Amino acid sequence: RRPLSAMQNAGMQNEAGTMDAVKEYYSKTLKTSKDLQTNACCTSAAPPDHIMTAMLKIHDEVLSKYYGCGLCLPEDIEGLSILDLGCGAGRDVYIASQLVGPKGRVVGVDMTKEQLDVANAHKGWHADKFGYSNVDFKFGYIERLDELGLEAESFDVIVSNCVINLSPDKESVLKQACRLLKPGGELYFSDVYADRRVPQSLREDAVLW
């Protein structure tokens, strides 16, 4: 194998540093949505009625640890297979679980163990509430979905709620998503965008990530 250049080494170190900072913020700094240190990724718009109805059946602890900017789901998804990139404590997974119904399935992926512990702790509670169990949670990185035992071309829809912007390697995220989508499958994501070049001081501000 060819040795890594100094620039490649620096890039890998920066990626690792970004992931560590994101983990620290979402696992240690944030305990509930009230602890968010910026409203940069928040929206004041209310979700559609069918999403609000689904949220009424979600455990309070899961709801309290929601840090997204808006769930994007297409209509008429009953019976489909859905993957949530950066699922956190599982709010959107449990919403999608209700919308796909017992013949569908939903898988959530997150790199934050503390968040997944909450999601997994309430799987039984939601199964009792919904009358079926169709969710699974995977601990891992959205840049390396090929390490999680997920079959290629096995998902109808992939969603992500204010997470792809946090990745230091967005190209890998999109390539991995394309690999997992069925032919004709769709990717829906809400996120934070800039319509101009972002100053370096803001790019290096971990809270604004």
Backbone torsions as a table, in degrees:
resi	resn	phi	psi	omega
1	ARG	NA	140.9	178.9
2	ARG	-73.3	140.1	178.6
3	PRO	-65.3	148.4	177.8
4	LEU	-73.2	141.6	176.0
5	SER	-74.8	165.9	177.9
6	ALA	-60.6	-36.8	-179.8
7	MET	-68.3	-40.4	178.0
8	GLN	-64.5	-42.0	177.9
9	ASN	-60.9	-43.3	-179.5
10	ALA	-63.8	-40.1	179.2
11	GLY	-63.2	-42.6	179.2
12	MET	-64.6	-39.5	178.9
13	GLN	-65.4	-39.6	178.8
14	ASN	-64.9	-40.4	178.3
15	GLU	-62.3	-44.9	179.9
16	ALA	-63.9	-39.4	178.8
17	GLY	-64.6	-39.6	177.7
18	THR	-63.4	-46.7	179.8
19	MET	-62.0	-40.8	179.1
20	ASP	-63.2	-40.9	-179.7
21	ALA	-66.3	-40.9	178.5
22	VAL	-64.3	-44.6	177.7
23	LYS	-57.8	-46.6	-178.1
24	GLU	-59.6	-44.2	-176.7
25	TYR	-66.5	-46.4	-174.0
26	TYR	-84.7	-12.1	179.1
27	SER	-108.5	-35.5	-175.1
28	LYS	-106.6	-46.9	-176.4
29	THR	-70.1	-47.8	-177.6
30	LEU	-88.3	125.9	173.6
31	LYS	-108.8	-37.2	173.1
32	THR	-142.0	173.3	-179.6
33	SER	-63.5	-18.8	177.6
34	LYS	-68.8	-16.7	-178.2
35	ASP	-88.8	-1.3	179.7
36	LEU	-57.1	133.7	-174.5
37	GLN	-96.3	1.1	176.0
38	THR	-153.4	152.4	175.4
39	ASN	-104.7	21.0	-175.9
40	ALA	-61.3	-28.9	-177.1
41	CYS	-110.4	16.5	-177.2
42	CYS	-101.0	153.8	176.0
43	THR	-129.3	145.7	-179.1
44	SER	-91.3	-7.6	-178.2
45	ALA	-71.9	141.5	178.9
46	ALA	-80.4	145.2	176.5
47	PRO	-65.1	161.1	175.6
48	PRO	-59.8	160.2	-174.9
49	ASP	-57.7	-40.8	-177.0
50	HIS	-68.5	-28.8	175.2
51	ILE	-73.4	-42.3	177.8
52	MET	-60.0	-40.5	179.0
53	THR	-63.4	-42.4	178.7
54	ALA	-64.3	-36.0	-178.8
55	MET	-65.0	-25.1	179.6
56	LEU	-65.8	-17.8	-178.6
57	LYS	-104.8	19.4	-178.8
58	ILE	-109.3	139.5	-176.5
59	HIS	-58.4	142.3	-176.7
60	ASP	-58.9	-38.8	-178.4
61	GLU	-66.0	-37.9	176.7
62	VAL	-63.3	-45.4	179.4
63	LEU	-62.4	-36.6	-176.1
64	SER	-69.5	-17.1	-177.6
65	LYS	-109.7	34.2	178.1
66	TYR	-93.1	126.0	-177.3
67	TYR	-127.9	24.5	-175.6
68	GLY	-89.6	-176.6	179.9
69	CYS	-120.8	1.4	176.6
70	GLY	147.9	123.6	178.9
71	LEU	-80.3	127.3	175.9
72	CYS	-108.4	113.0	177.2
73	LEU	-134.4	135.6	174.5
74	PRO	-71.1	165.5	175.9
75	GLU	-82.6	166.2	175.1
76	ASP	57.0	59.2	-178.4
77	ILE	-109.3	13.2	-179.7
78	GLU	-57.5	131.2	177.8
79	GLY	83.6	0.1	-176.7
80	LEU	-88.5	164.9	174.4
81	SER	-103.2	126.6	-174.5
82	ILE	-126.1	140.0	175.8
83	LEU	-117.9	130.4	178.5
84	ASP	-109.1	115.9	-179.7
85	LEU	-87.8	116.9	-177.4
86	GLY	77.9	56.2	-170.4
87	CYS	-76.3	-15.3	-178.9
88	GLY	58.9	-132.6	-177.4
89	ALA	-80.7	-0.4	169.5
90	GLY	99.9	10.6	-177.7
91	ARG	-55.8	-51.3	-176.3
92	ASP	-69.5	-31.4	175.9
93	VAL	-62.1	-44.8	-178.1
94	TYR	-72.5	-27.6	172.0
95	ILE	-66.8	-50.8	-178.9
96	ALA	-62.0	-35.1	178.4
97	SER	-54.5	-42.1	-180.0
98	GLN	-70.7	-33.8	-175.4
99	LEU	-79.7	-29.5	177.4
100	VAL	-84.1	-21.8	177.4
101	GLY	75.1	-177.3	-173.7
102	PRO	-65.9	-20.0	179.7
103	LYS	-90.2	-6.4	177.2
104	GLY	-100.9	-179.7	176.0
105	ARG	-148.4	153.1	179.5
106	VAL	-135.6	131.3	177.6
107	VAL	-119.8	131.8	176.2
108	GLY	-112.2	140.0	178.8
109	VAL	-121.9	134.1	175.9
110	ASP	-153.1	152.2	-179.1
111	MET	-99.0	3.8	-176.6
112	THR	-106.9	107.0	-175.6
113	LYS	-58.9	-41.5	-177.3
114	GLU	-60.4	-38.3	178.5
115	GLN	-69.1	-44.2	-179.7
116	LEU	-65.9	-31.4	176.5
117	ASP	-59.1	-40.6	178.0
118	VAL	-67.1	-45.2	180.0
119	ALA	-58.9	-46.3	-178.3
120	ASN	-71.2	-32.3	-178.3
121	ALA	-61.7	-24.8	-174.7
122	HIS	-111.8	16.1	177.5
123	LYS	-61.8	-45.2	-180.0
124	GLY	-64.8	-39.7	179.3
125	TRP	-60.5	-44.3	-179.5
126	HIS	-71.7	-36.2	177.7
127	ALA	-59.8	-41.6	177.3
128	ASP	-65.9	-39.1	-177.8
129	LYS	-68.6	-41.2	-176.2
130	PHE	-86.2	-24.4	-175.9
131	GLY	88.5	11.0	177.9
132	TYR	-165.3	164.4	177.9
133	SER	-125.7	119.7	-177.9
134	ASN	-140.5	24.0	-177.4
135	VAL	-120.0	154.5	175.7
136	ASP	-146.4	147.9	179.8
137	PHE	-123.1	136.4	-178.5
138	LYS	-119.6	131.7	175.5
139	PHE	-89.2	118.0	-179.1
140	GLY	172.6	-171.7	-173.6
141	TYR	-107.4	136.6	-179.5
142	ILE	-69.5	-15.6	174.4
143	GLU	-80.3	-15.1	-175.1
144	ARG	-132.0	52.6	-179.0
145	LEU	-64.5	-21.7	179.6
146	ASP	-68.3	-10.7	179.3
147	GLU	-90.8	-1.0	-169.8
148	LEU	-105.5	7.8	177.4
149	GLY	72.0	24.9	178.8
150	LEU	-91.6	129.2	-175.7
151	GLU	-71.9	136.9	177.3
152	ALA	-61.0	145.5	177.5
153	GLU	54.6	44.5	-176.5
154	SER	-116.2	0.2	-178.6
155	PHE	-121.3	137.5	176.6
156	ASP	-78.8	-38.3	-175.9
157	VAL	-139.0	137.7	171.2
158	ILE	-118.8	133.1	179.1
159	VAL	-122.9	157.6	174.1
160	SER	-154.1	133.3	-172.9
161	ASN	-117.3	94.4	175.1
162	CYS	59.2	47.2	-178.1
163	VAL	-127.3	-39.2	-176.2
164	ILE	-58.4	-32.4	178.1
165	ASN	-62.2	-23.0	-178.8
166	LEU	-81.0	-14.8	-175.8
167	SER	-78.3	135.1	176.2
168	PRO	-79.6	-8.3	-178.8
169	ASP	-134.9	73.7	-175.1
170	LYS	-66.7	-31.2	179.2
171	GLU	-61.5	-41.3	178.4
172	SER	-65.7	-37.9	178.1
173	VAL	-58.8	-47.1	-176.5
174	LEU	-70.0	-36.9	177.4
175	LYS	-64.8	-42.9	179.6
176	GLN	-65.2	-39.3	178.4
177	ALA	-63.1	-44.2	179.4
178	CYS	-61.5	-36.9	-179.5
179	ARG	-64.9	-33.1	-175.3
180	LEU	-88.7	-17.1	-179.3
181	LEU	-75.8	140.4	171.9
182	LYS	-66.3	158.8	173.0
183	PRO	-54.5	126.1	-176.0
184	GLY	85.0	0.0	178.2
185	GLY	-68.1	165.9	-173.1
186	GLU	-132.1	145.4	175.2
187	LEU	-110.3	125.6	177.1
188	TYR	-121.4	127.4	175.6
189	PHE	-147.7	143.6	171.1
190	SER	-106.3	145.7	-174.3
191	ASP	-163.6	-177.4	178.5
192	VAL	-101.5	129.9	-177.4
193	TYR	-125.0	156.2	173.5
194	ALA	-122.1	135.5	-179.6
195	ASP	-97.0	13.6	176.7
196	ARG	-157.2	171.3	-179.9
197	ARG	-64.5	134.2	-177.7
198	VAL	-90.0	129.5	178.8
199	PRO	-57.3	147.4	-177.0
200	GLN	-58.7	-34.9	-179.2
201	SER	-62.7	-34.3	178.0
202	LEU	-78.0	-35.1	179.1
203	ARG	-64.0	-26.7	-178.0
204	GLU	-97.0	4.6	179.8
205	ASP	-88.6	106.8	-174.2
206	ALA	-61.2	-35.5	-177.8
207	VAL	-65.6	-34.6	-178.1
208	LEU	-80.4	-6.6	175.0
209	TRP	-60.6	NA	NA
